[in-house]
Amino acid sequence: MIYRPEANVGGVDFLLASPYGVTFKCQLKSRAFVQWNKYGAKGLYMVFPGKGEHGARDWYLVPHDELFQLLKSKHGHAPMWTHPNHGEHWHCTVSKDLAEKLERYSIQNEKKWHFKQYFNHELKSEMFNIDSKADWEKCCAIGYSIDGYALLPDDAGLEIMRSLYDRYKKDDPDYIFELTSLRLIFFFKLRMCYHAGTITESDWEFFNKIMRSIMSQLPE
């Protein structure tokens, strides 16, 4: 992380690099805060704490523009929403209702791992016979049915998964991936998209491709 509070260039307080190669341009606040004229349409992420004691509260990493739309849907009618100088803006502490809506953006979100885990011999071909875009929840559930973080050593797990992912993308016909490797690639790609905060058409295609590869190694 690079922190330069005195700079604040283009609304960026610091850059945050994830272990998946994604760099976030971040603005640090003491509460949920949006201001379109200053931070809108710049690809910024707002970082702010929820309620609770110091050292025990949730922290959030939220795309500004998504937070803006969320707060506007609730507070856009309020007289204070539009300011003569600041334009459309709002700031508030994280209420229980807002915390529920921001759960997926919580840095300490443990619930994202509440997916049923499967051993390889428990998998069935029909589990992967889905379209990732049309059945996104099912795609996540089966992709997270293996936990790459728990399965691989802490000091080398990400490097192993990235290496497998890069090799798979090369479409080398002479390299045969075993089932566990394919599942780790699937898991790793899901984590990449989570940290990127977006899913592209090429990502949907990748998920469909990796599921077909896994299906090819499962009994009919």
C-alpha positions as CSV (number, residue, x, y, z in Angstrom):
1,M,0.0,0.0,0.0
2,I,1.2,3.5,-0.9
3,Y,-0.3,6.2,1.4
4,R,0.1,9.9,0.6
5,P,-2.6,11.8,2.4
6,E,-1.0,15.1,1.5
7,A,-1.2,14.4,-2.2
8,N,-4.9,13.3,-2.7
9,V,-4.4,13.5,-6.5
10,G,-7.6,13.0,-8.4
11,G,-9.3,11.8,-5.2
12,V,-6.7,9.1,-4.6
13,D,-5.4,8.8,-1.0
14,F,-3.6,5.6,-1.5
15,L,-3.1,2.6,-3.9
16,L,-4.0,-0.8,-2.7
17,A,-2.5,-3.8,-4.5
18,S,-4.3,-7.2,-4.0
19,P,-2.5,-10.5,-4.2
20,Y,-4.4,-11.1,-7.5
21,G,-2.6,-8.4,-9.4
22,V,-5.5,-5.8,-9.1
23,T,-4.7,-2.3,-8.0
24,F,-7.4,-0.2,-6.3
25,K,-7.4,3.6,-6.3
26,C,-8.7,4.3,-2.8
27,Q,-10.1,7.3,-0.9
28,L,-10.1,6.9,2.9
29,K,-13.0,8.2,4.9
30,S,-14.3,7.9,8.5
31,R,-17.8,6.9,7.3
32,A,-19.7,6.0,4.2
33,F,-19.2,9.0,1.9
34,V,-20.0,9.9,-1.7
35,Q,-19.6,13.0,-3.8
36,W,-20.1,12.7,-7.5
37,N,-18.4,15.9,-8.6
38,K,-15.2,14.9,-6.8
39,Y,-15.1,11.1,-6.9
40,G,-17.7,10.0,-9.5
41,A,-16.7,8.1,-12.7
42,K,-13.0,7.9,-11.7
43,G,-12.8,4.2,-10.8
44,L,-12.3,5.0,-7.2
45,Y,-12.9,2.8,-4.2
46,M,-14.1,4.2,-0.9
47,V,-12.5,2.7,2.3
48,F,-14.3,3.4,5.6
49,P,-15.1,1.7,8.9
50,G,-18.4,0.4,10.1
51,K,-19.6,0.6,13.7
52,G,-17.9,-1.1,16.6
53,E,-14.9,-0.8,18.9
54,H,-11.5,0.1,17.5
55,G,-9.8,-3.1,16.3
56,A,-13.0,-5.0,16.1
57,R,-15.1,-3.1,13.6
58,D,-15.8,-4.0,10.0
59,W,-14.0,-2.1,7.2
60,Y,-15.4,-1.7,3.7
61,L,-13.8,-1.4,0.3
62,V,-16.6,-0.3,-2.0
63,P,-16.6,1.2,-5.6
64,H,-17.6,4.8,-5.2
65,D,-20.1,4.8,-8.0
66,E,-21.9,1.7,-6.6
67,L,-22.0,3.2,-3.2
68,F,-23.3,6.5,-4.7
69,Q,-26.2,4.7,-6.4
70,L,-27.0,2.8,-3.2
71,L,-27.1,5.9,-1.0
72,K,-28.9,7.9,-3.7
73,S,-31.7,5.4,-3.8
74,K,-32.3,5.9,-0.1
75,H,-31.4,9.5,0.5
76,G,-31.6,11.2,-3.0
77,H,-34.9,12.9,-2.1
78,A,-33.4,14.6,1.0
79,P,-32.8,18.4,0.7
80,M,-29.2,17.9,1.8
81,W,-28.4,15.5,-1.0
82,T,-27.7,18.3,-3.5
83,H,-25.4,21.0,-2.3
84,P,-24.9,24.3,-4.2
85,N,-21.2,23.9,-4.2
86,H,-20.5,20.2,-3.7
87,G,-23.3,18.9,-6.0
88,E,-24.7,15.5,-5.2
89,H,-23.2,14.1,-2.0
90,W,-23.9,12.2,1.2
91,H,-22.2,10.8,4.2
92,C,-23.4,8.7,7.1
93,T,-22.3,6.1,9.5
94,V,-22.9,2.5,8.6
95,S,-26.3,1.5,9.8
96,K,-27.5,-2.1,10.3
97,D,-29.4,-1.8,7.0
98,L,-26.5,-0.4,5.1
99,A,-24.1,-3.0,6.6
100,E,-26.3,-5.8,5.2
101,K,-26.2,-4.2,1.7
102,L,-22.4,-3.8,1.9
103,E,-21.7,-7.2,3.3
104,R,-20.0,-8.4,0.1
105,Y,-17.6,-5.5,0.3
106,S,-16.6,-6.1,3.9
107,I,-12.8,-6.7,4.1
108,Q,-13.4,-9.1,7.0
109,N,-16.4,-10.8,5.3
110,E,-16.2,-14.4,6.5
111,K,-19.6,-15.4,5.0
112,K,-18.3,-15.6,1.5
113,W,-16.7,-18.9,2.5
114,H,-20.0,-20.5,3.7
115,F,-20.1,-22.8,0.7
116,K,-20.4,-26.6,0.8
117,Q,-17.0,-28.2,0.3
118,Y,-16.8,-31.2,-2.0
119,F,-14.1,-33.8,-2.4
120,N,-13.3,-34.8,-6.0
121,H,-15.1,-38.1,-5.8
122,E,-18.3,-36.3,-4.7
123,L,-18.5,-34.2,-7.8
124,K,-21.1,-34.9,-10.5
125,S,-21.0,-33.8,-14.1
126,E,-24.4,-32.0,-13.9
127,M,-23.0,-29.7,-11.2
128,F,-20.9,-28.0,-13.9
129,N,-23.4,-28.2,-16.7
130,I,-24.6,-24.6,-16.3
131,D,-24.1,-21.2,-17.8
132,S,-21.9,-19.0,-15.6
133,K,-23.8,-15.8,-16.4
134,A,-27.3,-17.2,-16.2
135,D,-26.6,-19.3,-13.1
136,W,-24.0,-17.1,-11.3
137,E,-25.0,-18.2,-7.8
138,K,-24.6,-21.9,-8.8
139,C,-21.3,-21.0,-10.5
140,C,-19.9,-19.4,-7.3
141,A,-21.2,-22.3,-5.1
142,I,-19.5,-25.0,-7.2
143,G,-16.3,-22.9,-7.8
144,Y,-15.9,-22.2,-4.1
145,S,-16.5,-25.9,-3.2
146,I,-12.8,-26.1,-3.0
147,D,-10.8,-23.6,-0.8
148,G,-7.5,-22.9,-2.4
149,Y,-6.4,-20.9,0.6
150,A,-6.8,-23.8,3.0
151,L,-5.6,-26.5,0.6
152,L,-2.3,-24.9,-0.3
153,P,0.5,-23.5,1.9
154,D,0.2,-19.9,2.9
155,D,3.6,-18.9,1.6
156,A,3.1,-20.4,-1.9
157,G,-0.6,-20.9,-2.5
158,L,-1.2,-17.8,-4.6
159,E,1.9,-18.4,-6.7
160,I,0.8,-22.0,-7.3
161,M,-2.7,-21.0,-8.3
162,R,-1.5,-18.1,-10.5
163,S,1.0,-20.4,-12.3
164,L,-1.8,-23.0,-13.0
165,Y,-4.1,-20.2,-14.2
166,D,-1.5,-18.8,-16.5
167,R,-0.7,-22.2,-17.9
168,Y,-4.3,-23.0,-18.5
169,K,-4.8,-19.7,-20.4
170,K,-2.1,-20.7,-22.9
171,D,-4.2,-23.6,-24.2
172,D,-1.3,-25.9,-24.4
173,P,-2.7,-29.2,-25.8
174,D,0.3,-31.2,-24.6
175,Y,-0.3,-30.2,-20.9
176,I,-2.9,-32.2,-19.1
177,F,-4.5,-30.7,-16.0
178,E,-5.7,-33.0,-13.3
179,L,-9.0,-32.4,-11.6
180,T,-7.8,-30.7,-8.5
181,S,-5.7,-28.3,-10.5
182,L,-8.7,-27.3,-12.6
183,R,-10.8,-26.7,-9.5
184,L,-8.0,-24.5,-8.1
185,I,-7.9,-22.5,-11.3
186,F,-11.7,-22.0,-11.1
187,F,-11.4,-20.9,-7.5
188,F,-8.5,-18.5,-8.3
189,K,-10.5,-16.9,-11.2
190,L,-13.5,-16.3,-8.9
191,R,-11.2,-14.5,-6.4
192,M,-9.7,-12.4,-9.2
193,C,-13.1,-11.2,-10.2
194,Y,-14.1,-10.6,-6.6
195,H,-11.1,-8.3,-6.1
196,A,-11.6,-6.6,-9.4
197,G,-15.2,-5.8,-8.5
198,T,-16.4,-6.6,-12.0
199,I,-17.0,-9.5,-14.4
200,T,-16.5,-9.1,-18.1
201,E,-17.9,-11.1,-21.0
202,S,-14.5,-12.8,-21.3
203,D,-14.7,-13.8,-17.7
204,W,-18.1,-15.4,-18.3
205,E,-16.5,-17.3,-21.2
206,F,-13.6,-18.4,-19.0
207,F,-15.9,-19.8,-16.3
208,N,-17.8,-21.7,-18.9
209,K,-14.6,-23.1,-20.4
210,I,-13.1,-24.2,-17.1
211,M,-16.4,-25.9,-16.1
212,R,-16.4,-27.8,-19.4
213,S,-12.8,-28.9,-18.7
214,I,-13.8,-30.1,-15.3
215,M,-16.8,-31.9,-16.7
216,S,-14.6,-33.8,-19.1
217,Q,-12.9,-35.5,-16.2
218,L,-16.0,-36.5,-14.4
219,P,-18.2,-39.6,-15.1
220,E,-21.4,-39.1,-17.0
